């Protein structure tokens, strides 16, 4: 169990600063081993490369994150890691959107060692109304561990815009491939704009 937190602050029309963490994590593995601790904190930024006035034309941005040594207990990071992603946002049909991103990551694993991995994720969303969004996500990291195979995770869910500034979401998913992917999960969240 964890409580993900993402804080974003817009700077002008095309930049934002980001702070991201999974807060405090409780995890139980298949063999009954219990782990807990504070999750590392990621500092990041996003730059909007293109933002066409025509919503049918994809927009592109770059997202960079730096994860310094941080956290506590079983989840403390000992080395600096991070990632760099090219992200797109495309309303390809009425009420439908596609949000793919591709990148490279420096990932920390056991005993503080790191390795480089390729990442890919995509979200397909459908908005039957202005306040309701149904979505399906898929993500891939290759390799998942140094010298390992790829990890693949999928989930699907619903997001509801309660007010202009508050959104609720609920999703469920599972890992399809890899030893580091969760077997199954359910998540719920709230997003607010200040």
GROMACS elastic network, one bead per residue, 0.5 to 0.9 nm:
[ bonds ]
;  ai    aj funct       b0    kb
    1    24     6  0.83100   500
    1    25     6  0.57104   500
    1    27     6  0.60758   500
    1    28     6  0.88828   500
    2    22     6  0.58821   500
    2    23     6  0.65886   500
    2    24     6  0.58913   500
    2    26     6  0.64241   500
    2    27     6  0.83350   500
    2    39     6  0.88357   500
    3    21     6  0.82487   500
    3    22     6  0.53368   500
    3    23     6  0.55185   500
    3    24     6  0.66665   500
    3    25     6  0.73778   500
    3   189     6  0.86989   500
    4    20     6  0.75605   500
    4    21     6  0.57723   500
    4    23     6  0.60142   500
    4    24     6  0.86305   500
    4   189     6  0.85767   500
    5    19     6  0.80045   500
    5    20     6  0.56193   500
    5    21     6  0.53697   500
    5    22     6  0.59865   500
    5    23     6  0.68152   500
    6    18     6  0.69646   500
    6    19     6  0.57914   500
    6    21     6  0.67095   500
    6    22     6  0.86711   500
    7    17     6  0.82388   500
    7    18     6  0.56223   500
    7    19     6  0.51718   500
    7    20     6  0.64068   500
    8    16     6  0.63925   500
    8    17     6  0.56980   500
    8    19     6  0.66458   500
    8    20     6  0.86893   500
    8    45     6  0.87418   500
    9    15     6  0.85601   500
    9    16     6  0.53155   500
    9    17     6  0.52618   500
    9    18     6  0.65537   500
    9    19     6  0.89726   500
   10    13     6  0.73992   500
   10    14     6  0.78559   500
   10    15     6  0.59208   500
   10    17     6  0.65269   500
   10    18     6  0.88959   500
   11    14     6  0.71269   500
   11    15     6  0.51246   500
   11    16     6  0.52823   500
   11    17     6  0.74371   500
   12    15     6  0.61022   500
   12    16     6  0.79422   500
   13    16     6  0.86533   500
   13    48     6  0.82546   500
   14    46     6  0.80147   500
   14    47     6  0.57156   500
   14    49     6  0.75181   500
   14    50     6  0.86696   500
   14    51     6  0.84932   500
   14    61     6  0.88636   500
   15    45     6  0.72541   500
   15    46     6  0.56006   500
   15    48     6  0.63056   500
   16    44     6  0.84824   500
   16    45     6  0.55961   500
   16    46     6  0.52320   500
   16    47     6  0.68103   500
   16    48     6  0.87999   500
   17    43     6  0.78366   500
   17    44     6  0.58781   500
   17    46     6  0.65323   500
   18    42     6  0.79991   500
   18    43     6  0.58893   500
   18    45     6  0.54860   500
   18    46     6  0.76685   500
   18    65     6  0.82669   500
   19    41     6  0.71305   500
   19    42     6  0.57703   500
   19    44     6  0.61914   500
   19    45     6  0.85960   500
   19    65     6  0.88464   500
   20    23     6  0.87301   500
   20    40     6  0.86490   500
   20    41     6  0.58272   500
   20    42     6  0.50293   500
   20    43     6  0.65723   500
   20    44     6  0.79132   500
   20    65     6  0.89661   500
   21    24     6  0.86790   500
   21    38     6  0.89477   500
   21    39     6  0.62237   500
   21    40     6  0.61618   500
   21    42     6  0.62316   500
   22    25     6  0.69108   500
   22    38     6  0.78702   500
   22    39     6  0.54488   500
   22    40     6  0.74541   500
   22    41     6  0.78562   500
   23    37     6  0.86251   500
   23    38     6  0.58234   500
   23    39     6  0.53594   500
   23    40     6  0.78530   500
   23    41     6  0.81931   500
   23    71     6  0.86501   500
   24    36     6  0.73530   500
   24    37     6  0.56637   500
   24    39     6  0.57321   500
   24    71     6  0.86741   500
   24    72     6  0.88271   500
   24    75     6  0.89923   500
   25    35     6  0.79146   500
   25    36     6  0.53381   500
   25    37     6  0.55324   500
   25    38     6  0.61340   500
   25    39     6  0.64562   500
   25    75     6  0.77880   500
   26    34     6  0.73935   500
   26    35     6  0.59688   500
   26    37     6  0.70074   500
   27    33     6  0.82204   500
   27    34     6  0.57591   500
   27    35     6  0.51725   500
   27    36     6  0.61852   500
   28    31     6  0.80146   500
   28    32     6  0.58585   500
   28    33     6  0.55467   500
   28    35     6  0.62893   500
   28    36     6  0.87468   500
   29    32     6  0.53371   500
   29    33     6  0.53296   500
   29    34     6  0.66023   500
   29    35     6  0.82069   500
   30    33     6  0.74009   500
   35    73     6  0.79558   500
   35    74     6  0.58718   500
   35    75     6  0.81576   500
   36    39     6  0.89833   500
   36    72     6  0.84149   500
   36    73     6  0.62158   500
   36    74     6  0.57387   500
   36    75     6  0.70430   500
   37    71     6  0.70621   500
   37    72     6  0.50070   500
   37    74     6  0.55392   500
   37    75     6  0.55258   500
   37    76     6  0.72982   500
   38    70     6  0.83252   500
   38    73     6  0.65667   500
   38    74     6  0.80657   500
   38    75     6  0.62275   500
   38    76     6  0.68945   500
   39    70     6  0.74627   500
   39    72     6  0.67083   500
   39    73     6  0.86746   500
   39    74     6  0.87745   500
   39    75     6  0.55042   500
   39    76     6  0.65018   500
   39    77     6  0.81925   500
   40    67     6  0.69293   500
   40    68     6  0.76723   500
   40    69     6  0.71025   500
   40    72     6  0.77108   500
   40    75     6  0.70792   500
   40    76     6  0.62373   500
   40    77     6  0.62158   500
   41    66     6  0.86300   500
   41    67     6  0.60184   500
   41    68     6  0.72439   500
   41    69     6  0.83274   500
   41    70     6  0.62835   500
   41    71     6  0.69469   500
   42    65     6  0.60569   500
   42    66     6  0.55365   500
   42    68     6  0.71240   500
   42    70     6  0.89739   500
   42    82     6  0.77552   500
   43    64     6  0.84282   500
   43    65     6  0.55539   500
   43    66     6  0.52809   500
   43    67     6  0.63144   500
   43    68     6  0.82434   500
   44    63     6  0.71965   500
   44    64     6  0.53954   500
   44    66     6  0.60814   500
   44    67     6  0.85669   500
   45    62     6  0.82504   500
   45    63     6  0.58444   500
   45    64     6  0.55279   500
   45    65     6  0.66852   500
   46    61     6  0.68104   500
   46    62     6  0.55855   500
   46    64     6  0.64865   500
   46    65     6  0.89101   500
   47    60     6  0.88224   500
   47    61     6  0.54745   500
   47    62     6  0.53065   500
   47    63     6  0.66303   500
   47    64     6  0.88431   500
   48    51     6  0.68836   500
   48    59     6  0.78723   500
   48    60     6  0.62168   500
   48    62     6  0.65755   500
   48    63     6  0.88054   500
   49    59     6  0.75309   500
   49    60     6  0.54637   500
   49    62     6  0.71711   500
   50    58     6  0.82823   500
   50    59     6  0.51910   500
   50    60     6  0.52822   500
   50    61     6  0.68826   500
   51    54     6  0.85808   500
   51    55     6  0.86648   500
   51    57     6  0.86883   500
   51    58     6  0.78586   500
   51    60     6  0.70306   500
   51    61     6  0.86774   500
   52    55     6  0.67212   500
   52    56     6  0.86463   500
   52    57     6  0.64496   500
   52    58     6  0.74020   500
   52    59     6  0.63044   500
   53    56     6  0.88235   500
   53    57     6  0.81658   500
   54    57     6  0.56986   500
   54    58     6  0.85831   500
   55    58     6  0.70678   500
   55    59     6  0.82260   500
   55    90     6  0.70950   500
   55    91     6  0.59882   500
   55    92     6  0.83975   500
   56    90     6  0.64177   500
   56    91     6  0.52048   500
   56    92     6  0.57278   500
   56    93     6  0.74450   500
   57    89     6  0.86636   500
   57    90     6  0.63523   500
   57    91     6  0.73522   500
   57    92     6  0.78627   500
   58    88     6  0.63203   500
   58    89     6  0.54415   500
   58    91     6  0.71690   500
   58    92     6  0.82194   500
   59    87     6  0.83423   500
   59    88     6  0.55102   500
   59    89     6  0.52688   500
   59    90     6  0.65387   500
   60    86     6  0.71075   500
   60    87     6  0.56986   500
   60    89     6  0.66250   500
   60    90     6  0.89909   500
   61    85     6  0.83547   500
   61    86     6  0.59281   500
   61    87     6  0.52389   500
   61    88     6  0.63867   500
   61    89     6  0.86659   500
   62    84     6  0.72755   500
   62    85     6  0.57114   500
   62    87     6  0.60510   500
   62    88     6  0.88352   500
   63    83     6  0.81363   500
   63    84     6  0.58519   500
   63    85     6  0.52113   500
   63    86     6  0.65303   500
   63    87     6  0.72403   500
   64    82     6  0.75448   500
   64    83     6  0.58375   500
   64    85     6  0.64517   500
   65    81     6  0.84300   500
   65    82     6  0.51538   500
   65    83     6  0.53523   500
   65    84     6  0.65659   500
   65    85     6  0.89137   500
   66    80     6  0.72021   500
   66    81     6  0.61202   500
   66    83     6  0.68891   500
   67    70     6  0.77260   500
   67    77     6  0.83633   500
   67    79     6  0.83379   500
   67    80     6  0.55808   500
   67    81     6  0.50748   500
   67    82     6  0.52897   500
   67    83     6  0.86816   500
   68    77     6  0.75672   500
   68    78     6  0.80105   500
   68    79     6  0.66981   500
   68    81     6  0.65760   500
   68    82     6  0.82910   500
   69    76     6  0.72503   500
   69    79     6  0.53161   500
   69    80     6  0.56130   500
   69    81     6  0.82255   500
   70    75     6  0.87552   500
   70    76     6  0.57391   500
   70    77     6  0.54292   500
   70    78     6  0.71435   500
   70    79     6  0.87449   500
   70    80     6  0.89535   500
   71    74     6  0.87047   500
   71    75     6  0.61953   500
   71    77     6  0.62764   500
   71    78     6  0.89962   500
   72    75     6  0.57852   500
   72    77     6  0.78632   500
   73    76     6  0.56976   500
   74    77     6  0.88897   500
   77    80     6  0.76367   500
   77    81     6  0.86378   500
   77   108     6  0.72748   500
   77   109     6  0.87272   500
   77   112     6  0.70386   500
   78   108     6  0.80210   500
   78   111     6  0.82016   500
   78   112     6  0.53072   500
   78   113     6  0.84607   500
   79   108     6  0.67713   500
   79   112     6  0.59275   500
   79   113     6  0.74013   500
   79   114     6  0.75700   500
   80   106     6  0.83910   500
   80   107     6  0.87441   500
   80   108     6  0.79009   500
   80   114     6  0.87354   500
   81   105     6  0.75887   500
   81   106     6  0.51084   500
   81   107     6  0.56889   500
   81   108     6  0.63726   500
   81   114     6  0.76202   500
   82   104     6  0.87476   500
   82   105     6  0.57505   500
   82   106     6  0.53908   500
   82   107     6  0.68819   500
   83   103     6  0.70732   500
   83   104     6  0.57256   500
   83   106     6  0.61500   500
   83   107     6  0.82756   500
   83   119     6  0.89428   500
   84   102     6  0.84855   500
   84   103     6  0.54987   500
   84   104     6  0.56654   500
   84   105     6  0.64609   500
   85   101     6  0.62804   500
   85   102     6  0.54518   500
   85   104     6  0.66664   500
   85   105     6  0.85136   500
   85   119     6  0.82075   500
   85   120     6  0.87167   500
   86   100     6  0.84870   500
   86   101     6  0.54229   500
   86   102     6  0.55030   500
   86   103     6  0.61767   500
   87    99     6  0.71335   500
   87   100     6  0.59855   500
   87   102     6  0.67245   500
   87   103     6  0.86506   500
   88    98     6  0.79156   500
   88    99     6  0.54732   500
   88   100     6  0.56020   500
   88   101     6  0.62170   500
   89    97     6  0.72212   500
   89    98     6  0.60758   500
   89   100     6  0.71318   500
   90    93     6  0.88403   500
   90    96     6  0.85426   500
   90    97     6  0.54795   500
   90    98     6  0.52174   500
   90    99     6  0.63606   500
   90   100     6  0.87463   500
   91    94     6  0.72215   500
   91    95     6  0.74953   500
   91    96     6  0.57591   500
   91    98     6  0.64324   500
   91    99     6  0.87859   500
   92    95     6  0.85199   500
   92    96     6  0.61526   500
   92    97     6  0.57460   500
   92    98     6  0.69899   500
   93    96     6  0.51484   500
   93    97     6  0.70739   500
   94    97     6  0.83700   500
   94   126     6  0.89172   500
   94   127     6  0.87174   500
   95   125     6  0.80888   500
   95   126     6  0.55689   500
   95   128     6  0.64578   500
   95   129     6  0.81015   500
   95   130     6  0.88852   500
   96   124     6  0.73735   500
   96   125     6  0.56770   500
   96   127     6  0.64620   500
   96   128     6  0.88965   500
   97   123     6  0.80324   500
   97   124     6  0.57885   500
   97   125     6  0.51015   500
   97   126     6  0.65774   500
   97   127     6  0.84744   500
   98   122     6  0.70701   500
   98   123     6  0.57693   500
   98   125     6  0.64378   500
   99   121     6  0.82038   500
   99   122     6  0.54536   500
   99   123     6  0.50555   500
   99   124     6  0.65281   500
   99   125     6  0.82382   500
  100   120     6  0.75010   500
  100   121     6  0.56681   500
  100   123     6  0.62982   500
  100   124     6  0.85076   500
  101   119     6  0.81298   500
  101   120     6  0.57462   500
  101   121     6  0.53797   500
  101   122     6  0.62706   500
  102   118     6  0.77416   500
  102   119     6  0.56908   500
  102   121     6  0.66044   500
  102   122     6  0.87599   500
  103   117     6  0.85875   500
  103   118     6  0.59229   500
  103   119     6  0.50542   500
  103   120     6  0.64065   500
  104   116     6  0.70332   500
  104   117     6  0.57571   500
  104   119     6  0.57092   500
  104   120     6  0.86905   500
  105   115     6  0.82301   500
  105   116     6  0.55854   500
  105   117     6  0.52404   500
  105   118     6  0.62926   500
  105   119     6  0.69882   500
  105   141     6  0.88793   500
  106   114     6  0.64545   500
  106   115     6  0.56241   500
  106   117     6  0.64420   500
  107   113     6  0.83829   500
  107   114     6  0.53129   500
  107   115     6  0.54675   500
  107   116     6  0.61253   500
  107   117     6  0.70764   500
  107   144     6  0.88578   500
  107   145     6  0.84285   500
  108   111     6  0.85593   500
  108   112     6  0.60393   500
  108   113     6  0.56696   500
  108   115     6  0.67143   500
  108   116     6  0.89946   500
  108   145     6  0.89786   500
  109   112     6  0.59270   500
  109   113     6  0.56300   500
  109   114     6  0.59724   500
  109   115     6  0.79614   500
  109   145     6  0.71563   500
  109   146     6  0.81206   500
  110   113     6  0.62066   500
  110   114     6  0.84296   500
  114   146     6  0.78986   500
  115   145     6  0.77425   500
  115   146     6  0.59567   500
  115   147     6  0.89731   500
  116   142     6  0.88213   500
  116   143     6  0.81611   500
  116   146     6  0.80626   500
  117   141     6  0.64377   500
  117   142     6  0.53492   500
  117   143     6  0.56183   500
  117   144     6  0.73472   500
  117   145     6  0.84841   500
  117   146     6  0.85686   500
  118   140     6  0.80826   500
  118   141     6  0.57555   500
  118   142     6  0.52377   500
  118   143     6  0.71814   500
  119   139     6  0.75370   500
  119   140     6  0.56350   500
  119   142     6  0.65009   500
  119   143     6  0.89046   500
  120   138     6  0.83249   500
  120   139     6  0.57272   500
  120   140     6  0.51650   500
  120   141     6  0.66631   500
  120   142     6  0.88459   500
  121   137     6  0.72998   500
  121   138     6  0.55657   500
  121   140     6  0.62219   500
  121   141     6  0.87945   500
  122   136     6  0.83108   500
  122   137     6  0.57692   500
  122   138     6  0.55531   500
  122   139     6  0.66011   500
  123   135     6  0.66263   500
  123   136     6  0.56299   500
  123   138     6  0.66270   500
  123   139     6  0.88738   500
  124   134     6  0.84144   500
  124   135     6  0.55763   500
  124   136     6  0.54369   500
  124   137     6  0.66404   500
  125   133     6  0.64382   500
  125   134     6  0.56108   500
  125   136     6  0.66487   500
  125   137     6  0.87621   500
  126   129     6  0.89365   500
  126   132     6  0.83294   500
  126   133     6  0.56011   500
  126   134     6  0.51535   500
  126   135     6  0.63015   500
  127   130     6  0.65180   500
  127   131     6  0.76003   500
  127   132     6  0.56481   500
  127   134     6  0.64073   500
  127   135     6  0.87894   500
  128   131     6  0.83118   500
  128   132     6  0.63329   500
  128   133     6  0.69463   500
  128   134     6  0.81136   500
  129   132     6  0.53157   500
  129   133     6  0.75725   500
  130   133     6  0.80551   500
  130   161     6  0.81795   500
  131   159     6  0.81368   500
  131   160     6  0.55999   500
  131   162     6  0.73415   500
  131   163     6  0.84749   500
  131   164     6  0.88876   500
  131   167     6  0.87966   500
  132   158     6  0.73606   500
  132   159     6  0.59723   500
  132   161     6  0.64327   500
  133   157     6  0.84411   500
  133   158     6  0.56829   500
  133   159     6  0.50457   500
  133   160     6  0.63555   500
  133   161     6  0.84361   500
  134   156     6  0.77140   500
  134   157     6  0.59329   500
  134   159     6  0.64565   500
  134   160     6  0.88476   500
  135   155     6  0.84206   500
  135   156     6  0.55870   500
  135   157     6  0.54467   500
  135   158     6  0.62072   500
  135   159     6  0.80280   500
  135   171     6  0.88345   500
  136   154     6  0.74330   500
  136   155     6  0.58441   500
  136   157     6  0.65670   500
  136   158     6  0.89634   500
  137   153     6  0.82103   500
  137   154     6  0.55184   500
  137   155     6  0.52473   500
  137   156     6  0.60998   500
  137   157     6  0.86070   500
  137   173     6  0.88568   500
  138   152     6  0.72584   500
  138   153     6  0.57276   500
  138   155     6  0.66174   500
  138   156     6  0.88574   500
  139   151     6  0.81324   500
  139   152     6  0.56917   500
  139   153     6  0.53095   500
  139   154     6  0.64647   500
  140   143     6  0.88953   500
  140   144     6  0.86841   500
  140   150     6  0.68684   500
  140   151     6  0.56134   500
  140   153     6  0.66463   500
  141   144     6  0.56280   500
  141   149     6  0.88606   500
  141   150     6  0.56749   500
  141   151     6  0.53288   500
  141   152     6  0.67873   500
  142   145     6  0.80594   500
  142   148     6  0.79692   500
  142   149     6  0.64804   500
  142   151     6  0.64551   500
  142   152     6  0.88097   500
  143   146     6  0.65887   500
  143   147     6  0.66688   500
  143   148     6  0.53272   500
  143   149     6  0.50280   500
  143   151     6  0.70241   500
  144   147     6  0.82444   500
  144   148     6  0.59575   500
  144   149     6  0.59989   500
  144   150     6  0.52820   500
  144   151     6  0.54556   500
  144   178     6  0.70944   500
  144   179     6  0.81000   500
  144   180     6  0.70086   500
  144   181     6  0.88146   500
  145   149     6  0.72034   500
  145   150     6  0.82689   500
  145   180     6  0.82923   500
  146   149     6  0.86626   500
  148   178     6  0.87610   500
  149   177     6  0.86544   500
  149   178     6  0.67386   500
  149   179     6  0.88332   500
  150   177     6  0.70666   500
  150   178     6  0.61430   500
  151   175     6  0.75162   500
  151   176     6  0.75580   500
  151   177     6  0.50936   500
  151   179     6  0.73724   500
  151   180     6  0.70764   500
  151   181     6  0.63620   500
  152   174     6  0.88187   500
  152   175     6  0.58277   500
  152   176     6  0.54314   500
  152   177     6  0.50083   500
  152   178     6  0.66537   500
  152   181     6  0.70742   500
  153   173     6  0.73666   500
  153   174     6  0.58050   500
  153   176     6  0.55970   500
  153   177     6  0.71281   500
  153   178     6  0.87817   500
  153   181     6  0.65316   500
  153   182     6  0.78941   500
  154   172     6  0.85647   500
  154   173     6  0.54581   500
  154   174     6  0.57814   500
  154   175     6  0.63712   500
  154   176     6  0.71711   500
  155   171     6  0.66037   500
  155   172     6  0.53718   500
  155   174     6  0.64561   500
  155   175     6  0.87310   500
  155   185     6  0.87141   500
  155   186     6  0.89823   500
  156   170     6  0.85743   500
  156   171     6  0.54560   500
  156   172     6  0.57850   500
  156   173     6  0.63467   500
  157   169     6  0.72560   500
  157   170     6  0.54999   500
  157   172     6  0.63866   500
  157   173     6  0.86594   500
  158   168     6  0.84003   500
  158   169     6  0.56234   500
  158   170     6  0.55176   500
  158   171     6  0.63964   500
  159   167     6  0.67554   500
  159   168     6  0.56140   500
  159   170     6  0.65433   500
  159   171     6  0.85954   500
  160   163     6  0.89337   500
  160   166     6  0.86475   500
  160   167     6  0.55543   500
  160   168     6  0.52505   500
  160   169     6  0.62457   500
  161   164     6  0.67621   500
  161   165     6  0.77375   500
  161   166     6  0.60437   500
  161   168     6  0.64649   500
  161   169     6  0.87697   500
  162   165     6  0.77478   500
  162   166     6  0.54958   500
  162   167     6  0.54503   500
  162   168     6  0.68669   500
  163   166     6  0.51267   500
  163   167     6  0.70532   500
  164   167     6  0.81335   500
  164   193     6  0.85535   500
  165   191     6  0.79589   500
  165   192     6  0.54360   500
  165   194     6  0.74636   500
  166   190     6  0.71443   500
  166   191     6  0.56409   500
  166   193     6  0.66506   500
  167   189     6  0.82322   500
  167   190     6  0.56788   500
  167   191     6  0.50367   500
  167   192     6  0.64293   500
  168   188     6  0.76077   500
  168   189     6  0.57691   500
  168   191     6  0.64774   500
  168   192     6  0.89720   500
  169   187     6  0.81113   500
  169   188     6  0.55748   500
  169   189     6  0.51259   500
  169   190     6  0.63662   500
  169   191     6  0.83292   500
  170   186     6  0.75816   500
  170   187     6  0.57274   500
  170   189     6  0.65102   500
  171   185     6  0.83752   500
  171   186     6  0.57845   500
  171   187     6  0.52756   500
  171   188     6  0.64868   500
  171   189     6  0.89397   500
  172   184     6  0.75088   500
  172   185     6  0.55869   500
  172   187     6  0.61998   500
  172   188     6  0.88921   500
  173   182     6  0.85539   500
  173   183     6  0.84014   500
  173   184     6  0.56915   500
  173   185     6  0.54747   500
  173   186     6  0.66174   500
  173   187     6  0.86977   500
  174   181     6  0.74236   500
  174   182     6  0.58177   500
  174   183     6  0.52174   500
  174   185     6  0.61000   500
  174   186     6  0.88943   500
  175   178     6  0.71861   500
  175   179     6  0.86586   500
  175   180     6  0.83456   500
  175   182     6  0.51914   500
  175   183     6  0.54365   500
  175   184     6  0.67161   500
  176   181     6  0.75832   500
  176   182     6  0.87473   500
  176   183     6  0.80052   500
  177   180     6  0.86152   500
  177   181     6  0.69573   500
  178   181     6  0.56926   500
  178   182     6  0.89035   500
  179   182     6  0.81350   500
  181   184     6  0.86814   500
  182   185     6  0.69302   500
